[in-house]
Amino acid sequence: MTLDPLLSASPMIVAHTLAALAAIVLGAMQLTLPKGTGLHRGVGMIWVALMLVVAASSLWIHTMQVIGPFSPIHILSVIVLISAPLGLYYAWAGQITAHRRTMQQLFAIALIGAGLFTLWPGRIMHQVIFGP
């Protein structure tokens, strides 16, 4: 394991990665913390902000280009930019089932699912975890 590939990447990739890692940690906390508490709300707001940073920063990362400068993963970024605020709205509107479903899906698909693709051979995180 070596951080060299990440540390030599562009600042946008570093920021994207750090925000994603923080979102994974806070998201896992949210899944286990008691719901409806001030701590849940506070951590949740930070988590949503991190998710927005992860999604927005990805729009400036073009290491895989399929459609012009973009790849299919950028569709997920747009979905996150819409779904994360929508999940907050659901909580504020008292639609707790919709809130829970939206946030759990964001965690599972946008963080864990997309994160697994970063381990694909040739990707930076593959090099970080498994070496060059």
Backbone as a printed PyTorch tensor [residue, N CA C, xyz], in Angstrom:
tensor([[[  0.8470,  -1.1740,   0.0000],
         [  0.0000,   0.0000,   0.0000],
         [  0.8910,   1.2350,   0.0000]],

        [[  0.5610,   2.1800,  -0.8670],
         [  1.3150,   3.4230,  -0.9580],
         [  0.3850,   4.5740,  -1.3310]],

        [[  0.5770,   5.6980,  -0.7010],
         [ -0.2280,   6.8810,  -1.0070],
         [  0.3430,   7.6950,  -2.1590]],

        [[  1.5090,   7.3140,  -2.6710],
         [  2.1680,   8.0950,  -3.7210],
         [  1.2780,   8.3700,  -4.9380]],

        [[  0.5490,   7.3680,  -5.4660],
         [ -0.2970,   7.6720,  -6.6330],
         [ -1.3620,   8.7370,  -6.3230]],

        [[ -1.9140,   8.7070,  -5.1290],
         [ -2.9240,   9.6950,  -4.7570],
         [ -2.2890,  11.0590,  -4.5360]],

        [[ -1.1640,  11.0790,  -3.8430],
         [ -0.5140,  12.3570,  -3.5460],
         [  0.0440,  13.0320,  -4.7930]],

        [[  0.3030,  12.2650,  -5.8450],
         [  0.8000,  12.8610,  -7.0870],
         [ -0.3440,  13.1700,  -8.0610]],

        [[ -1.5680,  12.8730,  -7.6760],
         [ -2.7390,  13.1700,  -8.5170],
         [ -3.0840,  14.6550,  -8.4130]],

        [[ -4.0020,  15.0790,  -9.2450],
         [ -4.4230,  16.4870,  -9.2350],
         [ -5.0980,  16.8300,  -7.9060]],

        [[ -5.0670,  18.0920,  -7.5050],
         [ -5.7350,  18.4970,  -6.2620],
         [ -7.2280,  18.1490,  -6.2470]],

        [[ -7.8820,  18.1650,  -7.3910],
         [ -9.3020,  17.8290,  -7.4610],
         [ -9.5230,  16.3580,  -7.0960]],

        [[ -8.6550,  15.4860,  -7.5850],
         [ -8.7700,  14.0590,  -7.2660],
         [ -8.5010,  13.8230,  -5.7870]],

        [[ -7.5250,  14.5260,  -5.2310],
         [ -7.2270,  14.3850,  -3.8020],
         [ -8.4210,  14.8500,  -2.9730]],

        [[ -8.9800,  16.0140,  -3.2980],
         [-10.1430,  16.5310,  -2.5660],
         [-11.3290,  15.5800,  -2.6970]],

        [[-11.5590,  15.0840,  -3.8940],
         [-12.6450,  14.1370,  -4.1580],
         [-12.4750,  12.8840,  -3.2920]],

        [[-11.2700,  12.3620,  -3.2560],
         [-10.9920,  11.1410,  -2.4960],
         [-11.1630,  11.3630,  -0.9980]],

        [[-10.6180,  12.4610,  -0.4910],
         [-10.7380,  12.7430,   0.9410],
         [-12.1910,  12.9430,   1.3550]],

        [[-12.9540,  13.6510,   0.5310],
         [-14.3810,  13.8500,   0.8370],
         [-15.1220,  12.5150,   0.8060]],

        [[-14.8030,  11.6630,  -0.1650],
         [-15.4640,  10.3600,  -0.2580],
         [-15.1280,   9.4800,   0.9510]],

        [[-13.8750,   9.4740,   1.3620],
         [-13.4850,   8.6690,   2.5250],
         [-14.1710,   9.1700,   3.7990]],

        [[-14.2300,  10.4900,   3.9610],
         [-14.9260,  11.0510,   5.1230],
         [-16.4120,  10.7070,   5.0730]],

        [[-17.0030,  10.7550,   3.8730],
         [-18.4250,  10.4260,   3.7260],
         [-18.6930,   8.9540,   4.0400]],

        [[-17.7650,   8.0860,   3.7060],
         [-17.9350,   6.6630,   4.0330],
         [-17.9510,   6.4800,   5.5500]],

        [[-17.0160,   7.1240,   6.2370],
         [-16.9420,   6.9980,   7.6980],
         [-18.1990,   7.5690,   8.3480]],

        [[-18.5740,   8.7930,   7.9640],
         [-19.7600,   9.4180,   8.5710],
         [-21.0420,   8.6830,   8.1740]],

        [[-21.0980,   8.1860,   6.9560],
         [-22.2690,   7.4260,   6.5270],
         [-22.4400,   6.1530,   7.3210]],

        [[-21.3390,   5.4710,   7.5780],
         [-21.3980,   4.2600,   8.4070],
         [-21.8520,   4.6040,   9.8240]],

        [[-21.3770,   5.7340,  10.3380],
         [-21.8330,   6.1830,  11.6640],
         [-23.3430,   6.4140,  11.6490]],

        [[-23.8210,   7.0720,  10.6020],
         [-25.2470,   7.3870,  10.5160],
         [-26.1050,   6.1330,  10.5110]],

        [[-25.6030,   5.0890,   9.9010],
         [-26.3680,   3.8430,   9.8520],
         [-26.5130,   3.2100,  11.2330]],

        [[-25.5660,   3.5290,  12.1350],
         [-25.5980,   2.8970,  13.4520],
         [-26.0680,   3.8260,  14.5720]],

        [[-25.9950,   5.1410,  14.3720],
         [-26.4060,   6.0840,  15.4120],
         [-27.9170,   6.0670,  15.6070]],

        [[-28.3770,   6.4220,  16.8000],
         [-29.8290,   6.5760,  17.0030],
         [-30.3660,   7.6540,  16.0580]],

        [[-31.5240,   7.4180,  15.5190],
         [-32.1130,   8.3360,  14.5360],
         [-32.9310,   9.4240,  15.2340]],

        [[-32.9920,  10.5930,  14.5740],
         [-33.8190,  11.6830,  15.0650],
         [-33.1720,  12.5400,  16.1320]],

        [[-31.9380,  12.2270,  16.5240],
         [-31.2590,  13.0010,  17.5570],
         [-30.5450,  14.2000,  16.9330]],

        [[-30.0910,  15.0960,  17.7780],
         [-29.3030,  16.2240,  17.2920],
         [-28.0080,  15.7630,  16.6460]],

        [[-27.3960,  14.7170,  17.2110],
         [-26.1730,  14.1730,  16.6310],
         [-26.4460,  13.6130,  15.2360]],

        [[-27.5430,  12.8880,  15.0930],
         [-27.9100,  12.3450,  13.7870],
         [-28.1000,  13.4770,  12.7740]],

        [[-28.7800,  14.5160,  13.1780],
         [-29.0100,  15.6480,  12.2680],
         [-27.6990,  16.3460,  11.9040]],

        [[-26.8520,  16.5720,  12.9120],
         [-25.5910,  17.2600,  12.6590],
         [-24.6580,  16.4700,  11.7580]],

        [[-24.4760,  15.2030,  12.0880],
         [-23.6230,  14.3470,  11.2650],
         [-24.2330,  14.2150,   9.8710]],

        [[-25.5540,  14.1310,   9.8030],
         [-26.2270,  14.0110,   8.5160],
         [-26.0120,  15.2210,   7.6200]],

        [[-26.0410,  16.4100,   8.2080],
         [-25.8100,  17.6220,   7.4070],
         [-24.3830,  17.6400,   6.8590]],

        [[-23.4290,  17.2390,   7.6860],
         [-22.0360,  17.1770,   7.2320],
         [-21.9040,  16.1220,   6.1400]],

        [[-22.5840,  14.9800,   6.3240],
         [-22.5280,  13.9060,   5.3370],
         [-23.0860,  14.3690,   3.9900]],

        [[-24.2140,  15.0680,   4.0260],
         [-24.7960,  15.5700,   2.7730],
         [-23.8360,  16.5570,   2.1080]],

        [[-23.2290,  17.4410,   2.8860],
         [-22.2610,  18.3860,   2.3220],
         [-21.0970,  17.6350,   1.6670]],

        [[-20.5970,  16.6040,   2.3380],
         [-19.5130,  15.8050,   1.7650],
         [-19.9520,  15.1170,   0.4740]],

        [[-21.1670,  14.5820,   0.4720],
         [-21.6740,  13.9280,  -0.7360],
         [-21.7560,  14.9170,  -1.9030]],

        [[-22.1620,  16.1440,  -1.6080],
         [-22.2320,  17.1630,  -2.6570],
         [-20.8350,  17.5220,  -3.1610]],

        [[-19.8620,  17.5670,  -2.2550],
         [-18.4740,  17.8160,  -2.6700],
         [-17.9680,  16.6710,  -3.5360]],

        [[-18.2420,  15.4410,  -3.1250],
         [-17.8060,  14.2720,  -3.9090],
         [-18.4170,  14.3200,  -5.3060]],

        [[-19.7160,  14.5450,  -5.3810],
         [-20.3990,  14.5600,  -6.6840],
         [-19.9350,  15.7310,  -7.5470]],

        [[-19.8710,  16.9210,  -6.9680],
         [-19.4790,  18.1010,  -7.7500],
         [-18.0280,  17.9950,  -8.2140]],

        [[-17.1450,  17.5480,  -7.3370],
         [-15.7330,  17.4430,  -7.7270],
         [-15.5360,  16.4210,  -8.8370]],

        [[-16.3590,  15.3910,  -8.8630],
         [-16.2080,  14.3620,  -9.9010],
         [-16.4590,  14.9230, -11.2970]],

        [[-17.2360,  15.9910, -11.3720],
         [-17.5240,  16.5800, -12.6790],
         [-16.2890,  17.2230, -13.3110]],

        [[-15.2350,  17.4230, -12.5150],
         [-13.9810,  17.9800, -13.0290],
         [-12.8890,  16.9320, -13.1090]],

        [[-13.2640,  15.6690, -12.9430],
         [-12.3020,  14.5710, -13.0700],
         [-12.6490,  13.8230, -14.3570]],

        [[-11.6930,  13.7900, -15.2700],
         [-11.9620,  13.2140, -16.5980],
         [-10.9290,  12.1560, -16.9730]],

        [[-10.6070,  11.2840, -16.0280],
         [ -9.6170,  10.2490, -16.3110],
         [-10.1720,   9.1450, -17.2120]],

        [[-11.4840,   8.9650, -17.1970],
         [-12.1460,   8.0260, -18.1140],
         [-13.1010,   8.8500, -18.9730]],

        [[-12.8760,   8.8490, -20.2720],
         [-13.7100,   9.6400, -21.1700],
         [-14.4450,   8.7250, -22.1360]],

        [[-15.7720,   8.7520, -22.0580],
         [-16.5970,   7.9150, -22.9240],
         [-17.4650,   8.7900, -23.8200]],

        [[-18.0760,   9.8050, -23.2150],
         [-18.9560,  10.7330, -23.9340],
         [-18.3350,  12.1180, -23.7930]],

        [[-17.5150,  12.5200, -24.7650],
         [-16.7560,  13.7560, -24.6160],
         [-15.8180,  13.5860, -23.4260]],

        [[-15.7870,  14.5610, -22.5300],
         [-14.9000,  14.4400, -21.3690],
         [-15.5020,  13.6060, -20.2290]],

        [[-16.7230,  13.1150, -20.4130],
         [-17.4360,  12.4490, -19.3230],
         [-17.5020,  10.9330, -19.5170]],

        [[-17.8460,  10.2570, -18.4140],
         [-18.0500,   8.8140, -18.4370],
         [-19.4010,   8.5250, -17.7840]],

        [[-19.8790,   7.2990, -17.8530],
         [-21.1680,   6.9750, -17.2360],
         [-21.2350,   7.2840, -15.7380]],

        [[-20.1060,   7.2730, -15.0380],
         [-20.1230,   7.5570, -13.6110],
         [-20.5910,   8.9930, -13.3440]],

        [[-20.4220,   9.8780, -14.3160],
         [-20.8590,  11.2580, -14.1310],
         [-22.3840,  11.3700, -14.0550]],

        [[-23.0920,  10.3980, -14.6060],
         [-24.5520,  10.3680, -14.4500],
         [-24.8880,  10.1890, -12.9730]],

        [[-24.1430,   9.3180, -12.3080],
         [-24.3430,   9.1180, -10.8720],
         [-24.0960,  10.4090, -10.1000]],

        [[-23.1200,  11.1830, -10.5290],
         [-22.8370,  12.4560,  -9.8590],
         [-24.0360,  13.3920,  -9.9240]],

        [[-24.6700,  13.4670, -11.0710],
         [-25.8560,  14.3150, -11.2190],
         [-26.9870,  13.7880, -10.3370]],

        [[-27.1360,  12.4780, -10.2950],
         [-28.1740,  11.8710,  -9.4380],
         [-27.9180,  12.2330,  -7.9690]],

        [[-26.6600,  12.1810,  -7.5410],
         [-26.3260,  12.5340,  -6.1540],
         [-26.6280,  14.0090,  -5.8900]],

        [[-26.2890,  14.8760,  -6.8330],
         [-26.5330,  16.3110,  -6.6550],
         [-28.0230,  16.6180,  -6.4970]],

        [[-28.8710,  15.7640,  -7.0480],
         [-30.3220,  15.9310,  -6.8960],
         [-30.8270,  15.1800,  -5.6650]],

        [[-30.3610,  13.9570,  -5.4750],
         [-30.9030,  13.0910,  -4.4260],
         [-30.5140,  13.4990,  -3.0120]],

        [[-29.3120,  13.9880,  -2.8160],
         [-28.8820,  14.3480,  -1.4570],
         [-29.7520,  15.4720,  -0.8770]],

        [[-29.9460,  16.5740,  -1.6090],
         [-30.8660,  17.6000,  -1.0780],
         [-32.2970,  17.0910,  -0.9620]],

        [[-32.7130,  16.2270,  -1.8800],
         [-34.0560,  15.6580,  -1.8140],
         [-34.2190,  14.8290,  -0.5410]],

        [[-33.1860,  14.0780,  -0.1770],
         [-33.2270,  13.3050,   1.0610],
         [-33.3820,  14.2040,   2.2830]],

        [[-32.7190,  15.3490,   2.2670],
         [-32.8970,  16.3200,   3.3570],
         [-34.3240,  16.8510,   3.3840]],

        [[-34.8300,  17.1660,   2.2100],
         [-36.2080,  17.6540,   2.1310],
         [-37.1760,  16.6380,   2.7350]],

        [[-36.9830,  15.3840,   2.3970],
         [-37.8640,  14.3460,   2.9430],
         [-37.8440,  14.3500,   4.4710]],

        [[-36.6660,  14.5070,   5.0590],
         [-36.5780,  14.5450,   6.5230],
         [-37.3150,  15.7590,   7.0690]],

        [[-37.0750,  16.9160,   6.4770],
         [-37.7180,  18.1420,   6.9440],
         [-39.2290,  18.0860,   6.7790]],

        [[-39.6850,  17.3730,   5.7490],
         [-41.1210,  17.2670,   5.4830],
         [-41.7680,  16.1440,   6.2880]],

        [[-40.9740,  15.4340,   7.0800],
         [-41.5190,  14.3520,   7.8940],
         [-41.7540,  13.0640,   7.1270]],

        [[-41.2250,  12.9700,   5.9220],
         [-41.3680,  11.7560,   5.1130],
         [-40.1630,  10.8480,   5.4110]],

        [[-40.1740,  10.2720,   6.5920],
         [-39.0120,   9.5610,   7.1170],
         [-38.6820,   8.3020,   6.3140]],

        [[-39.6920,   7.5950,   5.8580],
         [-39.4220,   6.3940,   5.0620],
         [-38.6930,   6.7710,   3.7660]],

        [[-39.1550,   7.8140,   3.0950],
         [-38.4960,   8.2760,   1.8690],
         [-37.0930,   8.7950,   2.1740]],

        [[-36.9370,   9.5040,   3.2890],
         [-35.6300,  10.0050,   3.7090],
         [-34.6640,   8.8400,   3.9310]],

        [[-35.0890,   7.8640,   4.7020],
         [-34.2390,   6.7080,   5.0110],
         [-33.8480,   5.9760,   3.7290]],

        [[-34.8100,   5.7140,   2.8780],
         [-34.5380,   4.9810,   1.6300],
         [-33.5540,   5.7550,   0.7480]],

        [[-33.7690,   7.0500,   0.6110],
         [-32.9000,   7.8710,  -0.2370],
         [-31.4720,   7.8800,   0.2880]],

        [[-31.3140,   8.1000,   1.5840],
         [-29.9720,   8.1930,   2.1580],
         [-29.2630,   6.8390,   2.1490]],

        [[-29.9810,   5.7690,   2.4270],
         [-29.3650,   4.4420,   2.3820],
         [-28.9330,   4.0860,   0.9620]],

        [[-29.7520,   4.4410,  -0.0180],
         [-29.3870,   4.1640,  -1.4070],
         [-28.1810,   4.9940,  -1.8310]],

        [[-28.1320,   6.2550,  -1.4090],
         [-26.9650,   7.0790,  -1.7250],
         [-25.7030,   6.4600,  -1.1420]],

        [[-25.7780,   6.0260,   0.1050],
         [-24.6050,   5.4180,   0.7400],
         [-24.1910,   4.1560,  -0.0150]],

        [[-25.1380,   3.2820,  -0.2830],
         [-24.8240,   1.9890,  -0.9010],
         [-24.3490,   2.1290,  -2.3450]],

        [[-25.0550,   2.9310,  -3.1220],
         [-24.7470,   3.0050,  -4.5590],
         [-23.6500,   4.0230,  -4.8550]],

        [[-23.8130,   5.2520,  -4.3260],
         [-22.8910,   6.3260,  -4.6870],
         [-21.5460,   6.2200,  -3.9760]],

        [[-21.5170,   5.6740,  -2.7800],
         [-20.2350,   5.5600,  -2.0720],
         [-19.6400,   4.1670,  -2.2020]],

        [[-20.3750,   3.1710,  -1.7690],
         [-19.8210,   1.8190,  -1.7640],
         [-19.7230,   1.2730,  -3.1920]],

        [[-20.8170,   1.3310,  -3.9330],
         [-20.8140,   0.8160,  -5.3020],
         [-19.8050,   1.5240,  -6.1950]],

        [[-19.8860,   2.8470,  -6.2310],
         [-18.9490,   3.6060,  -7.0650],
         [-17.5260,   3.4710,  -6.5340]],

        [[-17.3880,   3.3940,  -5.2030],
         [-16.0690,   3.2390,  -4.6150],
         [-15.3900,   1.9520,  -5.0410]],

        [[-16.1690,   0.8950,  -5.2000],
         [-15.5880,  -0.3710,  -5.6490],
         [-14.9890,  -0.2440,  -7.0500]],

        [[-15.5940,   0.6030,  -7.8840],
         [-15.0510,   0.7990,  -9.2390],
         [-13.6970,   1.4980,  -9.2150]],

        [[-13.3970,   2.2400,  -8.1380],
         [-12.0880,   2.8840,  -8.0570],
         [-10.9740,   1.8700,  -7.8300]],

        [[-11.3470,   0.6410,  -7.4750],
         [-10.3440,  -0.4050,  -7.2580],
         [-10.0060,  -1.1690,  -8.5360]],

        [[-10.6200,  -0.7610,  -9.6560],
         [-10.3580,  -1.3880, -10.9460],
         [ -8.8760,  -1.2110, -11.3040]],

        [[ -8.2170,  -2.2380, -11.8440],
         [ -6.8040,  -2.1050, -12.2320],
         [ -6.5800,  -0.8990, -13.1440]],

        [[ -5.5250,  -0.1710, -12.8570],
         [ -5.1920,   1.0210, -13.6170],
         [ -5.7080,   2.3090, -12.9800]],

        [[ -6.6350,   2.1980, -12.0460],
         [ -7.1730,   3.3760, -11.3600],
         [ -6.2540,   3.7570, -10.1930]],

        [[ -6.3250,   4.9970,  -9.7670],
         [ -5.4440,   5.4850,  -8.7010],
         [ -5.6300,   4.7080,  -7.4090]],

        [[ -6.8720,   4.4810,  -6.9950],
         [ -7.0810,   3.7940,  -5.7140],
         [ -6.6330,   2.3340,  -5.7880]],

        [[ -6.6790,   1.7190,  -6.9540],
         [ -6.1320,   0.3760,  -7.1110],
         [ -4.6390,   0.4070,  -6.8270]],

        [[ -3.9550,   1.4160,  -7.3680],
         [ -2.5270,   1.5570,  -7.1470],
         [ -2.2150,   1.8550,  -5.6770]],

        [[ -3.0730,   2.6420,  -5.0300],
         [ -2.8660,   2.9540,  -3.6100],
         [ -2.9690,   1.6820,  -2.7690]],

        [[ -4.0120,   0.9020,  -2.9990],
         [ -4.2800,  -0.2800,  -2.1710],
         [ -3.3690,  -1.4580,  -2.5310]],

        [[ -3.2470,  -1.7260,  -3.8420],
         [ -2.5660,  -2.9420,  -4.2760],
         [ -1.1690,  -2.7040,  -4.8310]],

        [[ -0.7700,  -1.4460,  -4.9810],
         [  0.5440,  -1.1250,  -5.5440],
         [  0.4670,  -0.9640,  -7.0490]],

        [[  1.5310,  -0.4200,  -7.6250],
         [  1.5210,  -0.1690,  -9.0860],
         [  1.5670,  -1.4510,  -9.9020]]])
